[in-house]
């Protein structure tokens, strides 16, 4: 098929590249001329394992193209995906200005029947707004489909190429048939395509992310209680997860969730409820717990040291999760700002996110070339992001480099008993 993808951010670039990998002719369009020039030269603006190689392969095969001209991308496409940003508004709701602006441009560019697909995460009812916007300017038939993305940063290619489900919201049999053909190569393992109306599809995305965020905050509340009563949350987690009704995914306690999805989507769902006169009390609690959890390592450090001024701290991990350079709503940001605010010095290391971190901290922190370099002369180490290379350090070397052997483990990566044997003062989460 001939496909257009509007927006070359995280979702658009992954979707466009993966659709090209399945044999489609894909043109990605963006208003950012500098980004398009870079992509045309093969420069990928985000870090996602495997994406650069896949992009280069499909560009070489002439299946993947980049342009700033909407007419060139959408004018002859059978399917056009809208994958632009939906930033958080002042009241927590999603700002749809970019979605609706893209819809109008698409409507003006259409030259034949086209399926227009909302791929961005959008509030319930957005498909109706997009349909109305396009209908005011389009001179041909079209259908609007809701097809929310379920991509985990760090595993996005696998999620797109081998999805556990594809959600398609449409009332049009014609659009349903085209979308089914488009996704057929990705669901050969019998994982389902779930067809539904557009509003249910839009709600499914928010509900799924809100549930996962709820599990995280629930476990963080349990972890806080474990610390009060002298229990070990790791044993509790294993005991809970063994129940098949509960399972293990997203039951790991830590220092809160971040990224581009969970914080924004929970707030947007709360805003949608409020707009319709419904207070979603559970999700309010999810947000409060997450905000508290992002402060927990700083609280532990203040309790241990008293004063943090003139102390030096190492921070391992800046991205909100491993295998990405995304620092949006990352717990590291609140921790480091808290440390700096108390007069401490920070030496940090992340395998891929240091360049992004400079937008947040500038020259206020030291960006170390390795995790061991970050630990040199440190009064304590904060483990914030559980990158694989941080899981099994040389503890003797680490201890020799640090001014004092104190570790605040925000992801419960290390074994408390081993840390004590190695001579460290150790603080985990719920342990």
C-alpha positions as CSV (number, residue, x, y, z in Angstrom):
1,X,0.0,0.0,0.0
2,X,0.9,3.6,-0.3
3,X,1.1,5.1,3.2
4,X,1.6,8.5,4.6
5,X,2.6,9.2,8.2
6,X,2.2,12.8,9.5
7,X,4.7,13.5,12.3
8,X,8.2,12.1,12.7
9,X,8.4,11.9,16.4
10,X,8.7,8.6,18.3
11,X,5.4,7.1,17.3
12,X,5.4,8.3,13.7
13,X,9.0,7.3,12.9
14,X,8.6,3.8,14.4
15,X,5.3,3.3,12.7
16,X,6.5,4.6,9.3
17,X,9.7,2.5,9.4
18,X,7.9,-0.7,10.4
19,X,5.2,-0.2,7.8
20,X,7.9,0.1,5.2
21,X,9.5,-3.0,6.5
22,X,6.4,-5.0,5.6
23,X,6.6,-3.9,2.0
24,X,4.6,-0.7,1.9
25,X,5.6,2.5,0.2
26,X,5.7,5.0,3.1
27,X,6.3,8.7,3.1
28,X,6.7,10.5,6.4
29,X,6.0,14.2,6.5
30,X,6.9,16.8,9.1
31,X,6.9,20.6,9.3
32,X,10.4,20.6,10.9
33,X,12.7,21.1,7.9
34,X,15.8,20.5,9.8
35,X,14.6,17.2,11.1
36,X,13.5,16.1,7.6
37,X,16.9,17.0,6.2
38,X,18.5,14.9,8.9
39,X,16.3,12.0,8.3
40,X,16.9,12.2,4.5
41,X,20.5,11.8,5.4
42,X,19.8,8.8,7.5
43,X,20.2,10.6,10.9
44,X,17.8,9.2,13.5
45,X,16.8,11.9,16.0
46,X,15.8,9.4,18.8
47,X,17.4,6.4,20.4
48,X,15.5,3.2,20.0
49,X,17.3,-0.1,19.7
50,X,17.3,-1.4,16.0
51,X,15.5,1.6,14.6
52,X,18.5,3.2,12.8
53,X,19.4,-0.1,11.0
54,X,15.8,-0.7,10.0
55,X,15.4,2.9,8.7
56,X,18.5,2.7,6.6
57,X,17.5,-0.6,5.1
58,X,14.1,0.7,4.0
59,X,15.5,4.0,2.7
60,X,18.0,2.0,0.6
61,X,15.1,-0.1,-0.7
62,X,13.3,3.1,-1.6
63,X,10.3,2.1,0.5
64,X,10.7,4.9,3.1
65,X,10.8,8.6,2.2
66,X,10.7,11.9,4.1
67,X,9.3,15.3,3.0
68,X,7.9,18.5,4.3
69,X,5.2,18.6,1.6
70,X,1.8,17.3,2.7
71,X,0.6,17.0,-0.9
72,X,3.5,14.8,-1.8
73,X,2.8,12.5,1.2
74,X,-1.0,12.4,1.5
75,X,-2.2,13.3,-2.0
76,X,-1.9,9.7,-3.4
77,X,-1.9,7.7,-0.1
78,X,-4.4,5.0,0.6
79,X,-3.9,5.4,4.3
80,X,-2.7,8.5,6.2
81,X,-1.6,8.2,9.8
82,X,-1.7,11.2,12.2
83,X,1.1,10.8,14.6
84,X,1.8,14.3,15.9
85,X,2.2,15.4,19.5
86,X,-0.6,15.8,21.9
87,X,1.1,17.8,24.7
88,X,-0.5,18.2,28.1
89,X,-2.7,21.3,28.5
90,X,-2.9,23.5,31.6
91,X,-5.7,21.4,33.1
92,X,-4.1,18.1,32.3
93,X,-6.2,17.5,29.2
94,X,-4.5,16.7,25.8
95,X,-3.9,19.7,23.5
96,X,-5.3,18.7,20.1
97,X,-4.1,21.8,18.1
98,X,-1.5,19.8,16.2
99,X,-3.8,16.9,15.5
100,X,-6.5,19.2,14.1
101,X,-4.0,21.3,12.2
102,X,-2.7,18.1,10.6
103,X,-6.3,16.9,9.8
104,X,-7.0,20.2,8.0
105,X,-3.8,19.9,5.9
106,X,-4.6,16.3,5.1
107,X,-8.1,17.2,4.0
108,X,-6.8,19.8,1.6
109,X,-4.3,17.3,0.2
110,X,-6.6,14.3,-0.4
111,X,-7.2,13.4,-4.1
112,X,-8.9,10.0,-3.7
113,X,-10.7,8.0,-1.1
114,X,-8.4,7.7,1.9
115,X,-8.4,6.2,5.4
116,X,-7.2,8.8,7.9
117,X,-5.9,7.1,11.0
118,X,-5.5,8.7,14.5
119,X,-2.3,7.1,15.7
120,X,-1.6,9.7,18.3
121,X,-2.9,9.2,21.8
122,X,-6.1,11.4,21.8
123,X,-9.1,11.9,24.1
124,X,-12.4,10.2,23.5
125,X,-14.3,11.9,20.7
126,X,-11.2,13.1,18.8
127,X,-12.0,11.0,15.7
128,X,-15.3,12.9,15.5
129,X,-13.4,16.2,15.6
130,X,-10.9,15.1,13.0
131,X,-13.8,13.9,10.7
132,X,-15.5,17.3,11.0
133,X,-12.3,19.2,10.4
134,X,-11.5,17.2,7.2
135,X,-15.0,17.3,5.9
136,X,-14.9,21.1,5.8
137,X,-12.1,21.1,3.3
138,X,-11.9,17.7,1.6
139,X,-13.4,17.2,-1.9
140,X,-13.3,13.4,-1.9
141,X,-14.6,10.6,0.3
142,X,-12.6,9.5,3.4
143,X,-13.0,7.6,6.6
144,X,-11.5,8.3,10.0
145,X,-10.1,5.4,12.1
146,X,-8.8,5.3,15.6
147,X,-5.7,3.0,15.9
148,X,-3.9,3.7,19.1
149,X,-0.3,2.7,19.5
150,X,0.9,0.4,22.3
151,X,4.7,0.9,21.9
152,X,7.1,0.4,24.8
153,X,10.1,2.6,24.5
154,X,13.2,0.3,24.2
155,X,11.1,-2.4,22.6
156,X,9.0,-0.4,20.1
157,X,10.1,-2.3,17.0
158,X,9.2,-5.7,18.5
159,X,5.8,-4.2,19.7
160,X,4.9,-2.9,16.3
161,X,6.2,-5.9,14.2
162,X,4.8,-8.5,16.6
163,X,1.9,-6.9,18.5
164,X,0.0,-8.7,21.2
165,X,-3.1,-7.0,19.8
166,X,-4.1,-4.3,17.2
167,X,-7.0,-2.1,18.1
168,X,-9.0,-0.6,15.2
169,X,-11.9,1.7,15.8
170,X,-14.2,2.3,12.8
171,X,-17.8,2.0,11.8
172,X,-16.9,1.8,8.1
173,X,-16.7,-1.7,6.5
174,X,-14.5,-0.2,3.7
175,X,-12.0,1.2,6.2
176,X,-12.1,-2.0,8.3
177,X,-11.1,-4.1,5.2
178,X,-8.2,-1.8,4.3
179,X,-6.9,-1.6,7.9
180,X,-7.2,-5.4,8.1
181,X,-5.1,-5.9,5.0
182,X,-2.5,-3.4,6.2
183,X,-2.0,-5.1,9.6
184,X,-2.3,-8.7,8.3
185,X,1.5,-9.2,8.0
186,X,1.9,-8.3,11.7
187,X,-0.7,-10.7,13.2
188,X,0.3,-14.0,11.7
189,X,0.8,-15.5,15.1
190,X,-3.0,-15.3,15.7
191,X,-2.7,-12.3,18.0
192,X,-6.0,-10.5,17.4
193,X,-7.1,-7.5,15.5
194,X,-9.8,-6.0,17.8
195,X,-12.4,-4.1,15.9
196,X,-14.6,-1.6,17.7
197,X,-16.1,1.9,17.5
198,X,-13.7,4.9,17.5
199,X,-14.6,6.1,21.0
200,X,-14.0,2.7,22.5
201,X,-10.7,2.5,20.7
202,X,-9.7,5.9,22.1
203,X,-10.7,4.9,25.6
204,X,-8.8,1.6,25.4
205,X,-5.5,3.4,25.1
206,X,-6.0,5.6,28.1
207,X,-7.5,2.8,30.2
208,X,-4.6,0.4,29.4
209,X,-1.9,3.0,30.4
210,X,-3.9,4.1,33.5
211,X,-4.2,0.4,34.7
212,X,-0.4,-0.1,34.3
213,X,0.3,3.2,36.1
214,X,-2.1,2.0,38.9
215,X,-0.2,-1.2,39.3
216,X,3.1,0.7,39.7
217,X,1.7,3.1,42.2
218,X,-0.1,0.3,44.1
219,X,3.2,-1.5,44.6
220,X,5.0,1.6,45.6
221,X,2.4,2.2,48.3
222,X,2.9,-1.5,49.4
223,X,6.7,-0.9,49.4
224,X,6.3,2.2,51.6
225,X,4.2,0.2,54.1
226,X,6.7,-2.7,54.0
227,X,9.4,-0.2,55.2
228,X,7.1,0.8,58.1
229,X,6.3,-2.7,59.3
230,X,9.6,-4.4,58.6
231,X,8.6,-6.6,55.6
232,X,10.5,-7.1,52.4
233,X,8.5,-6.0,49.3
234,X,10.4,-8.4,47.1
235,X,9.0,-11.3,48.9
236,X,5.6,-9.7,48.9
237,X,5.8,-9.1,45.1
238,X,6.7,-12.7,44.4
239,X,3.9,-13.9,46.6
240,X,1.4,-11.6,44.8
241,X,2.6,-12.3,41.3
242,X,2.3,-16.0,41.7
243,X,-1.4,-15.6,41.8
244,X,-2.5,-16.1,38.2
245,X,-5.2,-13.5,38.6
246,X,-2.5,-10.9,39.3
247,X,0.7,-11.9,37.5
248,X,4.1,-10.3,37.7
249,X,4.2,-7.5,35.0
250,X,4.3,-3.9,36.4
251,X,4.6,-5.1,40.0
252,X,8.1,-3.9,40.6
253,X,8.4,-1.2,43.2
254,X,10.7,1.7,42.5
255,X,10.9,5.5,42.4
256,X,7.9,6.2,40.2
257,X,6.9,6.0,36.5
258,X,7.9,8.6,33.9
259,X,8.1,8.9,30.2
260,X,5.8,10.4,27.6
261,X,2.8,8.2,28.2
262,X,1.8,7.2,31.7
263,X,2.0,10.7,33.4
264,X,0.3,12.5,30.5
265,X,-2.4,9.8,29.9
266,X,-3.4,9.5,33.5
267,X,-3.8,13.3,33.8
268,X,-5.8,13.3,30.5
269,X,-8.1,10.6,31.7
270,X,-8.7,12.4,35.0
271,X,-9.4,15.6,32.9
272,X,-11.9,13.7,30.7
273,X,-13.7,12.4,33.8
274,X,-13.9,15.9,35.3
275,X,-15.2,17.3,32.0
276,X,-18.1,14.9,32.3
277,X,-18.7,15.5,36.0
278,X,-16.9,12.4,37.3
279,X,-13.9,12.4,39.7
280,X,-11.7,9.4,39.1
281,X,-10.5,9.0,42.7
282,X,-8.3,6.0,42.2
283,X,-6.3,7.8,39.5
284,X,-6.0,10.9,41.7
285,X,-4.4,8.6,44.2
286,X,-2.1,7.0,41.6
287,X,-0.8,10.5,40.7
288,X,-0.2,11.4,44.4
289,X,1.7,8.2,45.1
290,X,3.8,8.6,42.0
291,X,4.7,12.2,43.0
292,X,5.7,11.0,46.5
293,X,7.7,8.1,45.2
294,X,9.9,10.4,43.0
295,X,11.0,12.1,46.2
296,X,11.7,9.0,48.2
297,X,15.4,8.6,47.5
298,X,16.0,12.3,48.4
299,X,14.0,11.8,51.6
300,X,16.2,8.7,52.5
301,X,19.4,10.7,51.8
302,X,18.3,13.6,54.0
303,X,17.4,11.1,56.7
304,X,20.8,9.4,56.5
305,X,23.1,12.4,56.0
306,X,21.1,15.3,57.6
307,X,22.7,18.0,55.5
308,X,23.6,17.4,51.8
309,X,25.4,20.7,51.2
310,X,28.9,20.3,49.8
311,X,28.5,16.6,49.4
312,X,29.1,14.8,46.1
313,X,26.6,12.2,44.8
314,X,26.8,9.8,41.9
315,X,23.7,9.1,39.9
316,X,23.5,6.1,37.6
317,X,20.8,6.4,35.0
318,X,19.0,9.5,33.7
319,X,16.4,8.2,31.2
320,X,13.0,7.2,32.7
321,X,13.7,3.6,31.7
322,X,16.5,1.5,30.1
323,X,17.0,1.4,26.3
324,X,15.8,4.9,25.7
325,X,17.2,8.4,26.0
326,X,13.7,9.8,26.9
327,X,13.8,11.9,30.1
328,X,10.3,13.3,30.0
329,X,8.9,13.0,33.6
330,X,12.0,11.0,34.5
331,X,12.5,10.4,38.3
332,X,16.2,11.4,37.8
333,X,15.1,15.0,37.1
334,X,13.4,15.5,40.4
335,X,16.1,13.7,42.3
336,X,19.0,15.7,40.8
337,X,17.1,19.0,41.1
338,X,16.5,18.2,44.7
339,X,20.2,17.4,45.3
340,X,21.3,20.6,43.6
341,X,18.7,22.5,45.6
342,X,20.3,21.2,48.8
343,X,23.7,22.4,47.7
344,X,25.1,19.1,46.7
345,X,27.3,18.3,43.7
346,X,26.1,15.6,41.2
347,X,28.2,13.3,39.0
348,X,25.9,11.4,36.6
349,X,26.2,8.7,33.9
350,X,23.7,7.2,31.5
351,X,24.7,5.0,28.5
352,X,22.6,7.1,26.0
353,X,20.8,10.0,27.7
354,X,23.6,12.4,28.6
355,X,23.0,14.6,25.6
356,X,19.3,14.9,26.4
357,X,20.2,15.5,30.0
358,X,22.1,18.7,29.1
359,X,18.8,20.3,28.1
360,X,17.6,19.8,31.7
361,X,20.8,20.5,33.7
362,X,23.2,22.3,31.5
363,X,26.6,22.6,33.1
364,X,25.2,22.3,36.7
365,X,26.2,18.6,36.9
366,X,29.2,16.5,35.8
367,X,28.5,14.1,32.9
368,X,30.9,11.2,33.6
369,X,32.0,9.0,30.7
370,X,31.3,5.8,32.7
371,X,29.5,4.6,35.8
372,X,32.7,4.2,37.7
373,X,33.9,7.7,36.8
374,X,30.6,9.0,38.2
375,X,31.2,7.2,41.5
376,X,34.7,8.6,42.0
377,X,34.8,10.6,45.3
378,X,31.1,10.3,45.8
379,X,29.6,10.4,49.3
380,X,26.8,8.1,48.0
381,X,25.5,6.5,44.8
382,X,21.9,6.7,43.6
383,X,20.9,4.0,41.2
384,X,17.9,5.5,39.3
385,X,17.6,3.6,35.9
386,X,18.2,-0.1,35.8
387,X,20.4,-0.4,32.8
388,X,21.9,-3.9,32.4
389,X,25.4,-2.6,32.7
390,X,24.6,-1.3,36.2
391,X,23.3,-4.6,37.6
392,X,26.6,-6.4,38.2
393,X,29.3,-3.9,39.0
394,X,32.7,-4.7,40.5
395,X,31.7,-3.8,44.1
396,X,35.3,-3.8,45.4
397,X,36.3,-1.3,42.7
398,X,33.2,0.7,43.4
399,X,33.9,0.9,47.1
400,X,37.5,1.9,46.5
401,X,36.4,4.8,44.3
402,X,33.7,6.2,46.6
403,X,34.4,8.5,49.5
404,X,31.8,6.6,51.6
405,X,30.2,3.3,50.6
406,X,26.5,4.3,50.7
407,X,24.0,3.2,48.0
408,X,20.4,4.3,47.4
409,X,19.0,1.7,45.1
410,X,15.8,3.1,43.5
411,X,15.1,0.0,41.4
412,X,16.0,-2.8,44.0
413,X,18.6,-4.1,41.6
414,X,21.1,-5.1,44.2
415,X,20.7,-7.8,46.9
416,X,20.7,-6.2,50.4
417,X,22.5,-9.0,52.1
418,X,25.3,-9.0,49.4
419,X,25.6,-5.2,49.7
420,X,26.1,-5.5,53.5
421,X,28.7,-8.3,52.9
422,X,30.6,-6.0,50.5
423,X,30.7,-3.3,53.2
424,X,28.0,-0.9,51.8
425,X,25.3,0.9,53.7
426,X,22.3,0.0,51.5
427,X,18.9,1.6,51.1
428,X,16.3,0.0,48.7
429,X,12.6,0.6,48.2
430,X,10.4,-1.3,50.5
431,X,13.3,-3.4,51.9
